[in-house]
């Protein structure tokens, strides 16, 4: 597709595509890492890509998706270590989509590939910068982290800085805040550390929940504040995950409706056919632990008034913002504003089929 034409289209989200990359190479060893919680971790093996960047872009074209998509790209290890990832992201962004890349932002050589893109393409990219303060400090990489973030901001690439609030970080809260205000113009956003080993995917902390929320609430993070309203609470309304959003393995094209939900097959294999979709309906997970994305983007219509731009952006002391205007505008749109909802009888049919395991 001609990007010059795409860039003039109305900026609104039509689909969410969450890419998983089964690549566990990482230059860090964070004590709270989800990868470290799994039986097999840090294999140090680059995955094989079944499809080329051109094939993936064709399978997820503007026309096939029916519009622009938000793409979340995250590997098991450090995402930017994935071989040729920039080529895949570039082709998808050239389709008019917006990409969010989860990274510790220390792989400078990889970041420079994105910095070399044209300004229009850079405006469609945002880095979710995982701020591993203790790890960066231990490795003497804090200055590098700051330098890379500021280079991206200066180039028109949006970034946001996010801290995982671990018990080990508590004694360093004051220095973390001082460092962030000095170098990022604002406090970092705060997520909720989760314990994937537990049945109900609980908070990874020895603190009681109320104390945990009070302690980390001092960062006044819209991201954290919203997550506290949904963490641990089952979602009981009809979810359009699987229709409006898809979870897909970038290496193989194998997709499913969400972290739960049914398999949708290889969505890269036959790009001329309609995209395979099927709704989650009523979620079977203990709670929507990544609801900061799924719910703010509108996968459950009218579940919240908070928008994705709200939980990613910060206003700096000088009045500038972490998200550049074009991307902020796109991150402020919602799936439920740009997709038709189905009828109650259709919802019921889907839920019965899900319950019975029927297609």
C-alpha positions as a printed Julia matrix, in Angstrom:
359×3 Matrix{Float64}:
   0.0     0.0    0.0
   1.12    3.55  -0.73
   2.02    5.01   2.67
   1.54    8.56   1.4
  -2.14    7.7    0.88
  -2.44    5.75   4.13
  -1.05    8.65   6.16
  -3.96   10.82   5.03
  -6.61    8.39   6.26
  -8.68    9.11   9.4
  -6.65    8.0   12.41
  -8.76    5.38  14.17
  -8.22    1.87  15.42
 -10.0    -1.04  13.74
  -8.09   -4.05  15.12
  -5.61   -4.94  17.85
  -2.88   -7.43  16.97
  -0.82   -8.73  19.88
   2.33  -10.42  18.61
   4.14  -12.97  20.72
   7.71  -13.88  19.84
   9.04  -17.11  21.41
  12.56  -15.72  21.77
  14.07  -15.87  25.24
  17.45  -14.2   24.69
  17.91  -11.3   27.11
  20.77   -9.11  28.24
  19.13   -8.64  31.66
  18.29  -10.98  34.56
  15.53   -9.17  36.44
  14.43  -10.94  39.6
  10.7   -10.4   38.88
  10.82  -11.43  35.21
   7.91  -13.55  33.97
  10.35  -15.53  31.86
  12.3   -16.53  34.94
   9.07  -17.9   36.45
   8.73  -20.47  33.66
  10.23  -23.98  33.61
  12.22  -23.27  30.43
  13.92  -19.89  30.23
  16.85  -18.07  28.67
  17.49  -20.67  25.96
  19.4   -18.14  23.89
  17.92  -19.37  20.61
  16.72  -17.14  17.77
  13.34  -18.34  16.43
  12.84  -19.21  12.79
  10.45  -16.95  10.92
   8.12  -18.95   8.71
   7.04  -15.88   6.73
   8.86  -12.88   5.29
   8.07   -9.28   6.3
   6.26   -8.84   2.97
   4.08  -11.92   3.57
   3.18  -10.82   7.09
   2.31   -7.31   5.91
   0.12   -8.73   3.13
  -1.67  -10.97   5.62
  -2.29   -7.99   7.91
  -2.89   -5.41   5.21
  -5.04   -2.35   5.76
  -7.63   -3.82   3.41
  -7.75   -7.27   5.03
  -8.1    -5.82   8.53
 -10.6    -3.25   7.38
  -8.54   -0.35   8.65
  -5.67    0.6   10.9
  -4.42   -1.63  13.7
  -2.58   -1.17  16.96
   0.25   -3.7   17.02
   1.83   -4.78  20.3
   5.15   -6.56  19.81
   6.75   -8.42  22.7
   9.24  -11.28  22.93
   9.76  -13.6   25.87
  13.22  -12.06  26.25
  14.43   -8.64  25.07
  12.29   -7.87  22.03
  14.9    -5.86  20.13
  17.28   -8.83  20.07
  14.88  -10.59  17.68
  16.64  -10.87  14.33
  15.25   -8.6   11.57
  12.35   -7.41  13.72
  12.69   -3.89  12.36
  11.96   -5.17   8.85
   8.66   -6.67  10.0
   7.66   -3.59  11.95
   8.52   -1.29   9.06
   6.4    -3.18   6.55
   3.45   -3.24   8.94
   3.78    0.46   9.71
   3.9     1.15   5.98
   0.39   -0.36   5.89
  -0.71    2.52   8.1
  -0.71    0.6   11.37
   0.73    1.82  14.69
   3.3    -0.29  16.53
   4.14   -0.47  20.22
   7.39   -2.3   20.94
   8.08   -3.59  24.44
  11.79   -3.22  25.2
  14.36   -2.45  27.87
  15.71    0.13  25.37
  19.39   -0.72  25.81
  20.02   -2.35  22.4
  21.28    0.83  20.76
  22.19   -0.7   17.39
  18.61   -1.96  16.99
  17.07    1.36  18.05
  19.18    3.2   15.47
  17.45    1.24  12.7
  14.12    2.81  13.71
  15.71    6.23  14.07
  16.83    6.0   10.42
  13.24    5.71   9.12
  11.35    8.59   7.5
   9.56   10.92   9.9
   6.1     9.69   8.84
   6.99    6.13   9.78
   8.62    7.14  13.06
   5.41    8.92  14.03
   3.64    5.53  13.96
   5.97    3.91  16.51
   5.97    3.93  20.3
   8.36    2.13  22.63
   7.08    0.81  25.94
  10.35    1.29  27.79
  10.62   -1.21  30.62
  12.52    0.74  33.28
  14.44   -1.96  35.16
  16.05    0.51  37.54
  18.03   -1.89  39.73
  19.26   -3.93  36.78
  20.31   -0.81  34.87
  22.05    0.54  37.93
  23.86   -2.74  38.57
  25.1    -2.86  34.97
  26.0     0.85  34.85
  23.53    1.39  32.0
  21.27    4.13  33.37
  22.88    6.82  31.21
  22.51    4.64  28.11
  18.82    4.07  28.85
  18.2     7.8   29.21
  20.2     8.64  26.09
  18.28    6.17  23.92
  14.91    7.41  25.15
  15.78   11.02  24.49
  17.09   10.2   21.03
  13.76    8.56  20.22
  11.76   11.5   21.55
  13.88   13.92  19.52
  13.29   11.83  16.38
   9.5    11.85  16.78
   9.2     8.32  18.16
   6.92    8.16  21.18
   8.05    6.42  24.32
   6.7     5.79  27.77
   8.62    4.65  30.81
   7.17    1.89  32.97
   8.45    0.44  36.24
   7.66   -2.99  37.64
   7.02   -2.35  41.35
   8.93   -5.11  43.09
   9.54   -5.46  46.82
  13.29   -5.2   46.18
  12.79   -1.74  44.67
  11.03   -0.28  47.72
  14.19    1.03  49.46
  15.11    2.88  46.26
  11.8     4.65  45.62
  13.01    8.14  46.46
  16.11    7.93  44.26
  14.01    6.4   41.47
  11.6     9.32  41.6
  14.39   11.89  41.66
  16.16   10.22  38.72
  12.94   10.07  36.68
  11.95   13.69  37.24
  15.44   14.81  36.25
  15.79   12.68  33.13
  12.22   12.06  31.86
  10.48   15.22  33.05
   7.93   13.14  34.95
   7.61   10.14  37.22
   7.5     6.74  35.49
   4.3     4.82  35.05
   3.9     1.85  37.36
   2.46   -1.55  36.43
   1.42   -4.39  38.76
   3.87   -7.27  39.06
   2.03  -10.53  38.61
   2.84  -14.04  39.8
   2.22  -16.41  36.88
   2.88  -19.4   39.13
  -0.35  -18.86  41.03
  -3.74  -20.16  39.88
  -5.4   -16.76  40.14
  -2.41  -14.82  38.71
  -1.92  -12.83  41.9
   0.26   -9.83  42.73
   3.94  -10.68  43.0
   4.63   -9.11  46.39
   4.78   -9.97  50.07
   2.79   -6.84  50.89
  -0.96   -6.96  51.51
  -2.83   -5.64  48.5
  -4.03   -2.44  50.2
  -0.51   -1.62  51.38
   0.94   -2.42  47.95
  -1.57   -0.11  46.26
  -0.95    2.71  48.74
   2.85    2.47  48.48
   3.05    2.5   44.69
   0.12    4.87  44.32
   2.49    7.72  45.26
   3.68    7.73  41.63
   0.26    9.06  40.57
   0.4     6.78  37.54
  -2.81    6.59  35.52
  -1.56    3.21  34.32
  -1.24    1.85  37.87
  -4.42    3.53  39.08
  -6.46    1.92  36.32
  -4.91   -1.51  36.81
  -5.83   -1.45  40.5
  -9.51   -1.2   39.48
  -9.42   -4.39  37.39
  -6.62   -6.56  38.8
  -8.03   -9.71  40.38
 -11.59   -9.01  39.17
 -13.14  -11.43  36.64
 -14.61   -9.82  33.54
 -18.22  -10.92  33.18
 -19.33   -8.88  30.17
 -19.11  -10.07  26.56
 -15.57   -9.57  25.23
 -14.92   -8.95  21.53
 -11.39  -10.33  21.79
 -11.01  -12.67  18.83
 -13.21  -10.45  16.66
 -11.67   -7.05  17.26
  -8.32   -8.26  18.58
  -6.11  -11.28  17.87
  -3.17  -12.87  19.67
  -0.69  -14.23  17.11
   2.74  -15.84  17.03
   4.8   -13.63  14.72
   7.12  -16.52  13.87
   4.46  -19.01  12.74
   1.25  -17.08  12.1
  -0.63  -19.33  14.53
  -3.3   -17.25  16.22
  -5.91  -17.5   18.91
  -8.69  -15.26  20.14
  -6.73  -14.07  23.15
  -4.63  -15.63  25.92
  -7.73  -17.75  26.38
 -10.19  -18.55  23.6
  -9.96  -20.86  20.65
  -7.26  -21.39  18.05
  -7.76  -19.49  14.8
  -5.11  -21.29  12.73
  -2.34  -19.74  10.65
  -3.61  -16.29   9.71
  -0.57  -15.53   7.54
  -1.04  -18.52   5.21
  -3.87  -17.35   2.95
  -3.96  -13.54   2.88
  -6.52  -13.46   0.05
  -9.17  -15.02   2.32
 -11.11  -13.3    5.09
  -9.3   -13.08   8.41
 -10.15  -15.93  10.77
 -11.95  -14.57  13.85
 -13.99  -15.89  16.77
 -14.95  -13.98  19.92
 -13.86  -14.83  23.42
 -17.31  -14.04  24.79
 -17.12  -14.48  28.56
 -13.46  -14.65  29.58
 -12.35  -17.8   31.41
  -9.22  -16.26  32.94
  -9.21  -15.2   36.62
  -8.92  -11.59  35.52
  -7.9    -9.47  32.52
  -4.37   -8.83  33.75
  -3.56   -6.89  30.58
  -6.86   -5.05  30.63
  -4.92   -1.78  30.61
  -4.79   -2.47  26.86
  -7.75   -4.71  26.02
 -10.29   -2.73  28.03
  -9.06    0.81  27.37
  -8.96    0.07  23.64
 -12.61   -1.03  23.98
 -12.69   -4.83  23.62
 -15.52   -4.8   26.16
 -17.56   -1.81  25.01
 -18.27    0.86  27.59
 -16.32   -0.97  30.32
 -14.32    2.18  31.08
 -13.96    5.83  30.15
 -10.16    5.53  30.36
  -8.43    5.5   26.97
  -5.14    3.89  26.03
  -3.47    7.27  25.56
  -4.37    8.08  29.17
  -2.4     5.14  30.59
   0.63    5.58  28.33
   1.17    9.33  28.26
   2.75   11.76  30.72
   3.08   15.54  30.56
   6.65   16.64  31.3
   7.62   19.58  33.45
   8.28   21.68  30.33
   4.76   21.02  29.01
   5.76   18.53  26.3
   4.37   14.99  26.32
   5.77   11.47  26.12
   3.43   10.62  23.24
   3.78   12.67  20.1
   0.5    14.23  18.89
  -0.2    11.96  15.91
   0.26    8.76  17.87
  -1.54   10.17  20.92
  -4.55   10.9   18.73
  -4.62    7.31  17.44
  -4.15    5.9   20.96
  -7.23    7.91  22.0
  -9.57    6.04  19.63
 -11.53    2.9   20.51
 -12.46   -0.37  18.87
 -16.07   -0.06  20.0
 -16.32    3.28  18.18
 -15.14    1.81  14.88
 -16.63   -1.7   14.86
 -20.26   -2.81  14.9
 -21.42   -4.64  18.0
 -23.29   -7.92  17.51
 -26.81   -8.66  18.74
 -27.65  -10.31  22.05
 -28.83  -13.44  20.25
 -25.54  -13.65  18.35
 -23.64  -13.24  21.6
 -25.7   -16.06  23.14
 -24.96  -18.36  20.17
 -21.23  -17.69  20.45
 -21.25  -18.33  24.2
 -23.1   -21.63  23.8
 -20.69  -22.77  21.09
 -17.74  -21.79  23.28
 -19.22  -23.73  26.19
 -19.77  -26.81  24.02
 -16.48  -26.48  22.14
 -18.25  -26.11  18.8
 -17.04  -24.08  15.8
